[in-house]
Amino acid sequence: MSIAALIRGGISLPARRRKASPLAPAPAVTSTPDTVTALRPGDTHITLRDVAKHYAAATGNVQALSGIDFSVARGEIFGIIGRSGAGKSTLLRTLNALEQVSSGQVLVNGIDVGTLDEAGLVALRRRIGMIFQHFNLLSAKTVRENISLPLRVAGVPPERIRARVDELLALVGLTDKADVYPAKLSGGQKQRVGIARALVHEPDILLCDEATSALDPETTQSILALLRQVSQAMGLTVVLITHDMAVIREICDRVLVLDQGRAVELGEVWRVFGQPQADATRALLSPLLHGVPTDLAARLVDDLHGGAGQALVSLHVDGSAAGQGLPLPVLTQLGPQAVLVHGGLDRIRGHSQGELLFLLPAQDLARVRQAFEDGQHAVHIKVIAYVPA
């Protein structure tokens, strides 16, 4: 049965235990094994140790990366996020040695990619597929020809090429577009071609360089769903970079936050979203937060100065209570006159997190604060401002 048929049938393929192509280290390195041991889900697949990268410039050295340390498990979907210029693309390209690190180590299956000779790098890159932001399709070649190009370059026999490409076309839902040129495809279809091409060598790792940033929201969702299916069915480790926290929330297991070339936060997505520790993380999350509505913000004051009015309070659910949302009895502690004015909860990997804004009588504030002091259900209350009567 083909991969596409398995996915359509809702059956996940077991992690492949095939022996990968040899990654021959540089001759001077004798301690590195000359073959790669098959990994099981959860085994460490990628490791970066104190990685730094700098470039020579007219004004001196530019530090693109500094002190980067993290590991990615086999089968994990790992996100890297940061503002423009944070070093995301540079970091991603160190994983397949398109960028050579200035210091530190990048290890794939325990092998330092910096020790590989030219033949070893070719073998490495065939095991690491890459999807680009702008598709990088050849306009003069059909969909089939674009997908098959890496196999033709590798000297694979034509009959095997056709069978592999047919399988991938079915996988990405483009069987009827095999002989169409890229100019006739939508953005989402072009990215599906890019995904098929990245999978053509049956890689162990898939790198995604802003793979959805040029797509509309609906198409983005379909591409993310396809990536998730492919990862689960083929046992792929996926590393993606983006500036969009919504993409991280939708697909990733863990996320690394970069700021000016440094790792400022690393953790499970639900934890980073619910309890961000770094200023850069909070800034990246701000577009997803449920802020105070403009019409209400215009009425807010910092203090009632003893007068009558309402308090605007935030109930923050940080996600640390796994397996539950926000029980209604918790909300009854706000009192019968509390009014929900804005907010919402998200469900991320089984953890509910988000923020709800309530107006309640100012005279009830002390009682409500006391009721929430026990920290039950990982709910935290904060007074934002006041609305005069």
PEWOFEN-V833540 format. One line per field, one symbol per residue. psi: psi as a letter, one per 30 degrees, with the letter a starting at -180 (. if undefined). burial: 1 if it has 16 or more other ideal C-beta (glycine too) atoms within 10 Angstrom, else 0. A space follows every 10 residues. Layout:
psi: ???
burial: ???
//
This chain:
psi: kleeeeeefg kkklkkglkl kkjklkefjf fklglkkkll kflkekkkjh kkklkklega kkjekkhkkl lklkfkjkkk lllkgfgeee eefffggfkk kelakjkkhf kjfffkaeee eeeefffjlk klegehljfg kleeeeefee eeefgkkeee eeeeeeeeee eghgefgegk lefglleeee eeeeeeefgf gilfkkkjjh fgfglleeee eeeeeeeeee eeeggkkkkk klgjfeeeee flelkkkkjh gkjfkklkee eeefikfkee eeeefeffkj lkkeeeeffk lfkfhfllal kjlkjkjfff jkglbjkefe fffflfgkkk flalkljjhg kklakkkkkl keffeeeeee fgffgkghkk kkkealjl.
burial: 0011001000 0000100001 1011100000 0100010010 0000111110 1011000000 0001110101 0111111111 1100011111 1111111010 1001011110 1111110001 1011111111 1110101000 0111111111 1000000000 1001111111 1111001000 1100101111 1111111111 1011111111 1101100011 1011011011 1011111111 1101101111 1111111110 1111111111 1111110101 1001100000 0100010000 0001000011 1111111110 1000010001 0011000100 1110110100 1111111111 0101100100 1100001110 100011100
//
